[in-house]
Amino acid sequence: MILPGFPDAQPLEGLLGGLLIGLSAAIMLLGLGRIAGVSGMFARATTIEDGSPPWPIAALFVGGLVLGAIVYRLVLGPVEAAYPPGWGWLAVGGLLVGFGTRLGSGCTSGHGVCGMSRLSPRSLVATATFILAGMATVAVVNMLGGGW
């Protein structure tokens, strides 16, 4: 399906992915009483942080993310992506995202998917902040001629 103005959009794949993310978040919340935030799960799986959920659950969650990407690549092939020049920019961006998730007490999956669905005021503010910061970053990068 081709959408006007978005020739590379994949609405059916996006719908399926959204349903799977929602289902996994619901299973985690209803089954374990835990928010399926990736940064929190990663911090627990790597023992950066102690506490809930139990380490095996966090490790399986993070391992499932990696396994899912591997299965996707084996079935559908590699994902084509354009990155800014140099691995240094990716490393700096990753460190800033990691710092931001700790500062904001969660990431886009925890706040944006799970918190928004629970109408958490903190998550509403956090998600609005993520979106506005992303828009500002894109605008600045494009003004400096670095858009891709």
PyMOL CGO cylinders between C-alpha atoms (Angstrom):
from pymol import cmd
from pymol.cgo import CYLINDER

trace = [
    CYLINDER, 0.00, 0.00, 0.00, 1.45, 3.39, -0.99, 0.3, 1, 1, 1, 1, 1, 1,
    CYLINDER, 1.45, 3.39, -0.99, 0.45, 6.41, 1.06, 0.3, 1, 1, 1, 1, 1, 1,
    CYLINDER, 0.45, 6.41, 1.06, 0.57, 9.88, -0.54, 0.3, 1, 1, 1, 1, 1, 1,
    CYLINDER, 0.57, 9.88, -0.54, 3.62, 11.73, 0.76, 0.3, 1, 1, 1, 1, 1, 1,
    CYLINDER, 3.62, 11.73, 0.76, 4.99, 8.58, 2.38, 0.3, 1, 1, 1, 1, 1, 1,
    CYLINDER, 4.99, 8.58, 2.38, 6.06, 6.27, -0.45, 0.3, 1, 1, 1, 1, 1, 1,
    CYLINDER, 6.06, 6.27, -0.45, 8.16, 4.07, 1.85, 0.3, 1, 1, 1, 1, 1, 1,
    CYLINDER, 8.16, 4.07, 1.85, 5.55, 3.76, 4.60, 0.3, 1, 1, 1, 1, 1, 1,
    CYLINDER, 5.55, 3.76, 4.60, 4.53, 0.27, 5.63, 0.3, 1, 1, 1, 1, 1, 1,
    CYLINDER, 4.53, 0.27, 5.63, 1.19, 0.75, 7.41, 0.3, 1, 1, 1, 1, 1, 1,
    CYLINDER, 1.19, 0.75, 7.41, 0.27, -2.93, 7.70, 0.3, 1, 1, 1, 1, 1, 1,
    CYLINDER, 0.27, -2.93, 7.70, 3.69, -3.83, 9.11, 0.3, 1, 1, 1, 1, 1, 1,
    CYLINDER, 3.69, -3.83, 9.11, 3.42, -0.87, 11.49, 0.3, 1, 1, 1, 1, 1, 1,
    CYLINDER, 3.42, -0.87, 11.49, -0.02, -2.00, 12.63, 0.3, 1, 1, 1, 1, 1, 1,
    CYLINDER, -0.02, -2.00, 12.63, 1.22, -5.55, 13.23, 0.3, 1, 1, 1, 1, 1, 1,
    CYLINDER, 1.22, -5.55, 13.23, 4.29, -4.30, 15.10, 0.3, 1, 1, 1, 1, 1, 1,
    CYLINDER, 4.29, -4.30, 15.10, 2.16, -2.00, 17.24, 0.3, 1, 1, 1, 1, 1, 1,
    CYLINDER, 2.16, -2.00, 17.24, -0.22, -4.83, 18.09, 0.3, 1, 1, 1, 1, 1, 1,
    CYLINDER, -0.22, -4.83, 18.09, 2.68, -7.09, 19.08, 0.3, 1, 1, 1, 1, 1, 1,
    CYLINDER, 2.68, -7.09, 19.08, 4.26, -4.37, 21.23, 0.3, 1, 1, 1, 1, 1, 1,
    CYLINDER, 4.26, -4.37, 21.23, 0.92, -3.69, 22.91, 0.3, 1, 1, 1, 1, 1, 1,
    CYLINDER, 0.92, -3.69, 22.91, 0.32, -7.39, 23.49, 0.3, 1, 1, 1, 1, 1, 1,
    CYLINDER, 0.32, -7.39, 23.49, 3.77, -7.90, 25.02, 0.3, 1, 1, 1, 1, 1, 1,
    CYLINDER, 3.77, -7.90, 25.02, 3.34, -4.84, 27.25, 0.3, 1, 1, 1, 1, 1, 1,
    CYLINDER, 3.34, -4.84, 27.25, -0.08, -6.12, 28.39, 0.3, 1, 1, 1, 1, 1, 1,
    CYLINDER, -0.08, -6.12, 28.39, 1.29, -9.60, 29.13, 0.3, 1, 1, 1, 1, 1, 1,
    CYLINDER, 1.29, -9.60, 29.13, 4.13, -8.10, 31.16, 0.3, 1, 1, 1, 1, 1, 1,
    CYLINDER, 4.13, -8.10, 31.16, 1.83, -5.80, 33.12, 0.3, 1, 1, 1, 1, 1, 1,
    CYLINDER, 1.83, -5.80, 33.12, -0.98, -8.29, 33.70, 0.3, 1, 1, 1, 1, 1, 1,
    CYLINDER, -0.98, -8.29, 33.70, 1.23, -11.35, 34.15, 0.3, 1, 1, 1, 1, 1, 1,
    CYLINDER, 1.23, -11.35, 34.15, 4.05, -9.90, 36.25, 0.3, 1, 1, 1, 1, 1, 1,
    CYLINDER, 4.05, -9.90, 36.25, 2.76, -6.51, 37.35, 0.3, 1, 1, 1, 1, 1, 1,
    CYLINDER, 2.76, -6.51, 37.35, 5.78, -4.88, 35.66, 0.3, 1, 1, 1, 1, 1, 1,
    CYLINDER, 5.78, -4.88, 35.66, 6.14, -2.14, 33.08, 0.3, 1, 1, 1, 1, 1, 1,
    CYLINDER, 6.14, -2.14, 33.08, 7.86, -3.38, 29.92, 0.3, 1, 1, 1, 1, 1, 1,
    CYLINDER, 7.86, -3.38, 29.92, 10.37, -0.54, 29.73, 0.3, 1, 1, 1, 1, 1, 1,
    CYLINDER, 10.37, -0.54, 29.73, 13.45, -1.52, 27.76, 0.3, 1, 1, 1, 1, 1, 1,
    CYLINDER, 13.45, -1.52, 27.76, 15.91, 0.70, 29.64, 0.3, 1, 1, 1, 1, 1, 1,
    CYLINDER, 15.91, 0.70, 29.64, 14.78, -0.63, 33.02, 0.3, 1, 1, 1, 1, 1, 1,
    CYLINDER, 14.78, -0.63, 33.02, 14.89, -4.22, 31.80, 0.3, 1, 1, 1, 1, 1, 1,
    CYLINDER, 14.89, -4.22, 31.80, 18.34, -3.67, 30.30, 0.3, 1, 1, 1, 1, 1, 1,
    CYLINDER, 18.34, -3.67, 30.30, 19.61, -2.08, 33.53, 0.3, 1, 1, 1, 1, 1, 1,
    CYLINDER, 19.61, -2.08, 33.53, 18.33, -5.06, 35.51, 0.3, 1, 1, 1, 1, 1, 1,
    CYLINDER, 18.33, -5.06, 35.51, 19.61, -7.66, 33.03, 0.3, 1, 1, 1, 1, 1, 1,
    CYLINDER, 19.61, -7.66, 33.03, 23.10, -6.15, 33.08, 0.3, 1, 1, 1, 1, 1, 1,
    CYLINDER, 23.10, -6.15, 33.08, 22.95, -5.76, 36.88, 0.3, 1, 1, 1, 1, 1, 1,
    CYLINDER, 22.95, -5.76, 36.88, 23.43, -2.00, 36.61, 0.3, 1, 1, 1, 1, 1, 1,
    CYLINDER, 23.43, -2.00, 36.61, 20.39, -1.81, 38.84, 0.3, 1, 1, 1, 1, 1, 1,
    CYLINDER, 20.39, -1.81, 38.84, 19.10, -4.15, 41.50, 0.3, 1, 1, 1, 1, 1, 1,
    CYLINDER, 19.10, -4.15, 41.50, 15.50, -4.90, 42.31, 0.3, 1, 1, 1, 1, 1, 1,
    CYLINDER, 15.50, -4.90, 42.31, 12.44, -5.90, 40.40, 0.3, 1, 1, 1, 1, 1, 1,
    CYLINDER, 12.44, -5.90, 40.40, 11.87, -7.70, 38.05, 0.3, 1, 1, 1, 1, 1, 1,
    CYLINDER, 11.87, -7.70, 38.05, 13.82, -10.84, 38.84, 0.3, 1, 1, 1, 1, 1, 1,
    CYLINDER, 13.82, -10.84, 38.84, 17.06, -11.06, 36.87, 0.3, 1, 1, 1, 1, 1, 1,
    CYLINDER, 17.06, -11.06, 36.87, 15.98, -14.10, 34.75, 0.3, 1, 1, 1, 1, 1, 1,
    CYLINDER, 15.98, -14.10, 34.75, 12.87, -12.24, 33.54, 0.3, 1, 1, 1, 1, 1, 1,
    CYLINDER, 12.87, -12.24, 33.54, 14.90, -9.16, 32.60, 0.3, 1, 1, 1, 1, 1, 1,
    CYLINDER, 14.90, -9.16, 32.60, 17.57, -11.27, 30.87, 0.3, 1, 1, 1, 1, 1, 1,
    CYLINDER, 17.57, -11.27, 30.87, 14.93, -13.18, 28.88, 0.3, 1, 1, 1, 1, 1, 1,
    CYLINDER, 14.93, -13.18, 28.88, 13.24, -9.91, 27.91, 0.3, 1, 1, 1, 1, 1, 1,
    CYLINDER, 13.24, -9.91, 27.91, 16.48, -8.37, 26.62, 0.3, 1, 1, 1, 1, 1, 1,
    CYLINDER, 16.48, -8.37, 26.62, 17.52, -11.65, 24.98, 0.3, 1, 1, 1, 1, 1, 1,
    CYLINDER, 17.52, -11.65, 24.98, 14.14, -11.75, 23.23, 0.3, 1, 1, 1, 1, 1, 1,
    CYLINDER, 14.14, -11.75, 23.23, 14.81, -8.32, 21.73, 0.3, 1, 1, 1, 1, 1, 1,
    CYLINDER, 14.81, -8.32, 21.73, 18.10, -9.54, 20.29, 0.3, 1, 1, 1, 1, 1, 1,
    CYLINDER, 18.10, -9.54, 20.29, 16.61, -12.85, 19.14, 0.3, 1, 1, 1, 1, 1, 1,
    CYLINDER, 16.61, -12.85, 19.14, 13.68, -11.05, 17.50, 0.3, 1, 1, 1, 1, 1, 1,
    CYLINDER, 13.68, -11.05, 17.50, 16.07, -8.88, 15.48, 0.3, 1, 1, 1, 1, 1, 1,
    CYLINDER, 16.07, -8.88, 15.48, 18.05, -11.95, 14.40, 0.3, 1, 1, 1, 1, 1, 1,
    CYLINDER, 18.05, -11.95, 14.40, 14.90, -13.83, 13.34, 0.3, 1, 1, 1, 1, 1, 1,
    CYLINDER, 14.90, -13.83, 13.34, 13.66, -10.78, 11.43, 0.3, 1, 1, 1, 1, 1, 1,
    CYLINDER, 13.66, -10.78, 11.43, 16.94, -10.53, 9.53, 0.3, 1, 1, 1, 1, 1, 1,
    CYLINDER, 16.94, -10.53, 9.53, 16.98, -14.24, 8.73, 0.3, 1, 1, 1, 1, 1, 1,
    CYLINDER, 16.98, -14.24, 8.73, 13.38, -14.20, 7.47, 0.3, 1, 1, 1, 1, 1, 1,
    CYLINDER, 13.38, -14.20, 7.47, 13.12, -10.81, 5.76, 0.3, 1, 1, 1, 1, 1, 1,
    CYLINDER, 13.12, -10.81, 5.76, 16.73, -9.75, 5.23, 0.3, 1, 1, 1, 1, 1, 1,
    CYLINDER, 16.73, -9.75, 5.23, 18.68, -6.80, 6.62, 0.3, 1, 1, 1, 1, 1, 1,
    CYLINDER, 18.68, -6.80, 6.62, 17.02, -3.50, 7.42, 0.3, 1, 1, 1, 1, 1, 1,
    CYLINDER, 17.02, -3.50, 7.42, 18.34, -0.66, 5.32, 0.3, 1, 1, 1, 1, 1, 1,
    CYLINDER, 18.34, -0.66, 5.32, 19.17, 2.37, 7.46, 0.3, 1, 1, 1, 1, 1, 1,
    CYLINDER, 19.17, 2.37, 7.46, 21.11, 5.57, 6.98, 0.3, 1, 1, 1, 1, 1, 1,
    CYLINDER, 21.11, 5.57, 6.98, 23.22, 6.79, 9.88, 0.3, 1, 1, 1, 1, 1, 1,
    CYLINDER, 23.22, 6.79, 9.88, 25.15, 10.00, 10.30, 0.3, 1, 1, 1, 1, 1, 1,
    CYLINDER, 25.15, 10.00, 10.30, 28.79, 9.75, 9.27, 0.3, 1, 1, 1, 1, 1, 1,
    CYLINDER, 28.79, 9.75, 9.27, 30.96, 7.93, 11.76, 0.3, 1, 1, 1, 1, 1, 1,
    CYLINDER, 30.96, 7.93, 11.76, 30.46, 5.52, 14.60, 0.3, 1, 1, 1, 1, 1, 1,
    CYLINDER, 30.46, 5.52, 14.60, 31.48, 8.25, 17.03, 0.3, 1, 1, 1, 1, 1, 1,
    CYLINDER, 31.48, 8.25, 17.03, 28.18, 10.05, 16.50, 0.3, 1, 1, 1, 1, 1, 1,
    CYLINDER, 28.18, 10.05, 16.50, 26.28, 6.84, 17.17, 0.3, 1, 1, 1, 1, 1, 1,
    CYLINDER, 26.28, 6.84, 17.17, 28.27, 6.22, 20.36, 0.3, 1, 1, 1, 1, 1, 1,
    CYLINDER, 28.27, 6.22, 20.36, 27.68, 9.77, 21.61, 0.3, 1, 1, 1, 1, 1, 1,
    CYLINDER, 27.68, 9.77, 21.61, 23.98, 9.50, 20.76, 0.3, 1, 1, 1, 1, 1, 1,
    CYLINDER, 23.98, 9.50, 20.76, 23.70, 6.17, 22.56, 0.3, 1, 1, 1, 1, 1, 1,
    CYLINDER, 23.70, 6.17, 22.56, 25.37, 7.55, 25.67, 0.3, 1, 1, 1, 1, 1, 1,
    CYLINDER, 25.37, 7.55, 25.67, 23.09, 10.59, 25.67, 0.3, 1, 1, 1, 1, 1, 1,
    CYLINDER, 23.09, 10.59, 25.67, 20.02, 8.39, 25.29, 0.3, 1, 1, 1, 1, 1, 1,
    CYLINDER, 20.02, 8.39, 25.29, 21.21, 6.18, 28.14, 0.3, 1, 1, 1, 1, 1, 1,
    CYLINDER, 21.21, 6.18, 28.14, 21.82, 9.21, 30.35, 0.3, 1, 1, 1, 1, 1, 1,
    CYLINDER, 21.82, 9.21, 30.35, 18.42, 10.63, 29.43, 0.3, 1, 1, 1, 1, 1, 1,
    CYLINDER, 18.42, 10.63, 29.43, 16.59, 7.41, 30.27, 0.3, 1, 1, 1, 1, 1, 1,
    CYLINDER, 16.59, 7.41, 30.27, 18.16, 7.31, 33.72, 0.3, 1, 1, 1, 1, 1, 1,
    CYLINDER, 18.16, 7.31, 33.72, 17.47, 11.02, 34.23, 0.3, 1, 1, 1, 1, 1, 1,
    CYLINDER, 17.47, 11.02, 34.23, 13.86, 10.64, 33.06, 0.3, 1, 1, 1, 1, 1, 1,
    CYLINDER, 13.86, 10.64, 33.06, 13.26, 7.43, 35.02, 0.3, 1, 1, 1, 1, 1, 1,
    CYLINDER, 13.26, 7.43, 35.02, 12.44, 5.52, 31.86, 0.3, 1, 1, 1, 1, 1, 1,
    CYLINDER, 12.44, 5.52, 31.86, 12.57, 5.40, 28.10, 0.3, 1, 1, 1, 1, 1, 1,
    CYLINDER, 12.57, 5.40, 28.10, 10.12, 5.79, 25.25, 0.3, 1, 1, 1, 1, 1, 1,
    CYLINDER, 10.12, 5.79, 25.25, 8.87, 2.24, 25.66, 0.3, 1, 1, 1, 1, 1, 1,
    CYLINDER, 8.87, 2.24, 25.66, 8.26, 2.57, 29.37, 0.3, 1, 1, 1, 1, 1, 1,
    CYLINDER, 8.26, 2.57, 29.37, 6.73, 6.03, 29.26, 0.3, 1, 1, 1, 1, 1, 1,
    CYLINDER, 6.73, 6.03, 29.26, 5.40, 6.16, 25.70, 0.3, 1, 1, 1, 1, 1, 1,
    CYLINDER, 5.40, 6.16, 25.70, 3.85, 2.72, 25.42, 0.3, 1, 1, 1, 1, 1, 1,
    CYLINDER, 3.85, 2.72, 25.42, 3.13, 1.60, 28.96, 0.3, 1, 1, 1, 1, 1, 1,
    CYLINDER, 3.13, 1.60, 28.96, 2.81, 4.89, 30.83, 0.3, 1, 1, 1, 1, 1, 1,
    CYLINDER, 2.81, 4.89, 30.83, 0.64, 6.59, 28.22, 0.3, 1, 1, 1, 1, 1, 1,
    CYLINDER, 0.64, 6.59, 28.22, -1.74, 3.64, 28.15, 0.3, 1, 1, 1, 1, 1, 1,
    CYLINDER, -1.74, 3.64, 28.15, -2.14, 3.98, 31.93, 0.3, 1, 1, 1, 1, 1, 1,
    CYLINDER, -2.14, 3.98, 31.93, -2.59, 7.79, 31.61, 0.3, 1, 1, 1, 1, 1, 1,
    CYLINDER, -2.59, 7.79, 31.61, 0.36, 8.34, 33.95, 0.3, 1, 1, 1, 1, 1, 1,
    CYLINDER, 0.36, 8.34, 33.95, 0.89, 12.13, 34.31, 0.3, 1, 1, 1, 1, 1, 1,
    CYLINDER, 0.89, 12.13, 34.31, 4.66, 11.63, 34.54, 0.3, 1, 1, 1, 1, 1, 1,
    CYLINDER, 4.66, 11.63, 34.54, 4.63, 9.58, 31.34, 0.3, 1, 1, 1, 1, 1, 1,
    CYLINDER, 4.63, 9.58, 31.34, 2.45, 12.12, 29.52, 0.3, 1, 1, 1, 1, 1, 1,
    CYLINDER, 2.45, 12.12, 29.52, 5.01, 14.84, 30.32, 0.3, 1, 1, 1, 1, 1, 1,
    CYLINDER, 5.01, 14.84, 30.32, 7.97, 12.58, 29.52, 0.3, 1, 1, 1, 1, 1, 1,
    CYLINDER, 7.97, 12.58, 29.52, 6.55, 11.51, 26.16, 0.3, 1, 1, 1, 1, 1, 1,
    CYLINDER, 6.55, 11.51, 26.16, 5.74, 15.10, 25.19, 0.3, 1, 1, 1, 1, 1, 1,
    CYLINDER, 5.74, 15.10, 25.19, 9.32, 16.00, 26.13, 0.3, 1, 1, 1, 1, 1, 1,
    CYLINDER, 9.32, 16.00, 26.13, 10.72, 13.15, 23.98, 0.3, 1, 1, 1, 1, 1, 1,
    CYLINDER, 10.72, 13.15, 23.98, 8.71, 14.29, 20.98, 0.3, 1, 1, 1, 1, 1, 1,
    CYLINDER, 8.71, 14.29, 20.98, 9.56, 17.98, 21.36, 0.3, 1, 1, 1, 1, 1, 1,
    CYLINDER, 9.56, 17.98, 21.36, 13.26, 17.23, 21.88, 0.3, 1, 1, 1, 1, 1, 1,
    CYLINDER, 13.26, 17.23, 21.88, 13.27, 15.01, 18.78, 0.3, 1, 1, 1, 1, 1, 1,
    CYLINDER, 13.27, 15.01, 18.78, 11.58, 17.71, 16.70, 0.3, 1, 1, 1, 1, 1, 1,
    CYLINDER, 11.58, 17.71, 16.70, 14.05, 20.32, 17.94, 0.3, 1, 1, 1, 1, 1, 1,
    CYLINDER, 14.05, 20.32, 17.94, 17.01, 18.04, 17.21, 0.3, 1, 1, 1, 1, 1, 1,
    CYLINDER, 17.01, 18.04, 17.21, 15.84, 17.37, 13.65, 0.3, 1, 1, 1, 1, 1, 1,
    CYLINDER, 15.84, 17.37, 13.65, 15.26, 21.10, 13.07, 0.3, 1, 1, 1, 1, 1, 1,
    CYLINDER, 15.26, 21.10, 13.07, 18.75, 22.04, 14.35, 0.3, 1, 1, 1, 1, 1, 1,
    CYLINDER, 18.75, 22.04, 14.35, 20.49, 19.25, 12.42, 0.3, 1, 1, 1, 1, 1, 1,
    CYLINDER, 20.49, 19.25, 12.42, 18.66, 20.24, 9.22, 0.3, 1, 1, 1, 1, 1, 1,
    CYLINDER, 18.66, 20.24, 9.22, 19.51, 23.95, 9.73, 0.3, 1, 1, 1, 1, 1, 1,
    CYLINDER, 19.51, 23.95, 9.73, 23.17, 23.00, 10.08, 0.3, 1, 1, 1, 1, 1, 1,
    CYLINDER, 23.17, 23.00, 10.08, 23.00, 21.05, 6.83, 0.3, 1, 1, 1, 1, 1, 1,
    CYLINDER, 23.00, 21.05, 6.83, 23.38, 17.65, 8.44, 0.3, 1, 1, 1, 1, 1, 1,
    CYLINDER, 23.38, 17.65, 8.44, 19.99, 16.19, 7.62, 0.3, 1, 1, 1, 1, 1, 1,
    CYLINDER, 19.99, 16.19, 7.62, 19.74, 12.83, 5.97, 0.3, 1, 1, 1, 1, 1, 1,
]
cmd.load_cgo(trace, "trace")
